[in-house]
Amino acid sequence: MEQTDPRTWRRDPVSAAGGFTDLATSPFRADRDRIAASPFFARLGGVTQVVSAGGAGLLHNRLTHSLKVAQVARAIAERIAGSSESAELAAKLGGCDPDVAEAAALAHDLGHPPFGHLGEQTLDRIARHRFGLADGFEGNAQTFRIITTTDVRGPSAIGLDLTTAVRAAVLKYPWARLHRPDPHPSAMRVPPRGAAEPEDAPGTGSSKFSTYSTELDDFRQSRAPFESRVEGWQQTVEASVMDTADDIAYAIHDLQDFHRIGVLQHAPVAAELGEWIDHALELASLDDSTLDAERRRPGRSLERLRRRMHAKDSWIVDDDAFASAVRRVRAELVDGLLETPFDGSNEAELATAVFSGRWTSRLVDGVLVVPSPSTRSGHVSLRPAQWHEVQVLKFVHRRFVLLRPDLALHQRGQAGLVSNLVDALDAWLGDRDEVYRLPRRLHDLVELAHAEYSELARTAPELLVGATREPVSGADAVRGLARGRAVIDFVASLTDKQAVTLLDALSGRSTQPWSDSFVL
């Protein structure tokens, strides 16, 4: 069967010709089904969103988060399709199919390792500093690696062989860490969100990116149908839908979670927002050093947010819209949801559902398609009022949950666990007497990575050069890179519980060799 629509191109002609059985007739619906059937998708039920749910069922995990993002993404895409003006503009920019947006939303967190963003940061540090991997580790790039390479449920057992439209829609940050495209978006006067280098790590490349060097061929093919529609550094419309839906879901359900378990308290949030509302002009007059010295006092953190928004997002920030957003969040979150502690009653459940439904509807209704967006935004964005509201909601989550010392204590322990697990697996790989008893999955990943890095060393060695600018050459260097990438791939594919169980076994703390929580 000839593939006439470039958005439906697949890498494997057997799949395109019907040699691989899909239940759905729509190619995009088939992609959605392939993602939902992947074990990488199922494992998200055991991966932390912020803190482990521990089986209580009260907290979102990466699976329930992905399902909600998919729900919001489909709603946004259907609204765009239902507006003739928006639909016409989206078509000119490359298209906006609800099935594509939903599939990308389901897939967007496949690459998240155990313990959420904490695990991501730890694996990146280890990948770059210990194994010399120029690409390091990034959850979005790992997602793209899974759907194109390491998942074996596609027709050729190499990735899922998704259509170009869905693969492109997964690329939230459509560039590599260091080398592609050229010129790299990190060099732009106002880089796209995530493209700039971390201030504390110059020379390491973009802080966020969606492809490793090993997947550049798939990356180019995925982006090819959109080359004349959007800029090389811009998301496709469907990727922008997914990204916006992710922001909306994250802004709402994490607040619900920590209200449920009593972490997000009424008094400190009320004090912060109320102080800023009552003394906005006075706080605005403080110099930065005074504001920093008084950062623990109510209202100061919110004022710092306002100034940071002016510095980074001058294309949309507006003080009146910001003030209105703070007042709305105080009225609906502080004086509404948080005023009564969650006690598990029907009334408490109803209040939570009403809060979630009202905010989701309001934010989705604020979505619009923009023909020429700022470099800091995609073609699908929120109107100024809703954009500011999302910033304030996310601020509340960060200030009163993520920055808590007790959470930091918990996460430092998890970081140590991930680091120790990498050490133990790397030592196993280096033990010649035990190499034949490696976990089969780890063995397969070593062989895959060795083939990839051997090919890159032969055809594009510049892609293997990181911040040290030291060239990679020789069989030993290639084996080292392959070994590192394989260990990182393996650890990133575990659930939280599997990571704990495996480290216990490797550390001699397990009392039995067989466990239903982990299969080697």
Secondary structure, 3 states (H helix, E strand, C coil): CCCCCHHHCCCCHHHHCCCCCCCCCCHHHHHHHHHHHCHHHHHHHHCECCCCCCCCCCCCEHHHHHHHHHHHHHHHHHHHHHCHHHHHHHHHCCCCCHHHHHHHHHHCCCCCCCCHHHHHHHHHHHHHHCCCCCCCCCHHHHHHHHHHHHCCCCCCCCCCCCCHHHHHHHCCCCCECCCCCCCCHHHCCCCCCCCCCCCCCCCCCCCCCCECHHHHHHHHHHHHHHCCCCCCCCCCHHHHHHHHHHHHHHHHHHHHHHHHCCCCCHHHHHHHHHHHHHCHHHHHCCCHHHHHHCCCCCCHHHHHHHHHHHHHCCCCCCHHHHHHHHHHHHHHHHCCHHHCCCCCCHHHHHHHHHHHHHHHHHHHHCEEECCCCCCCCCCEEECHHHHHHHHHHHHHHHHHHHCCHHHHHHHHHHHHHHHHHHHHHHHHHCCCCCHHHCCHHHHHHHHHHHHHHHHHHHHCHHHHCCCCCCCCCCHHHHHHHHHHHHHHHHHHCCCHHHHHHHHHHHCCCCCCCCCCCCCC
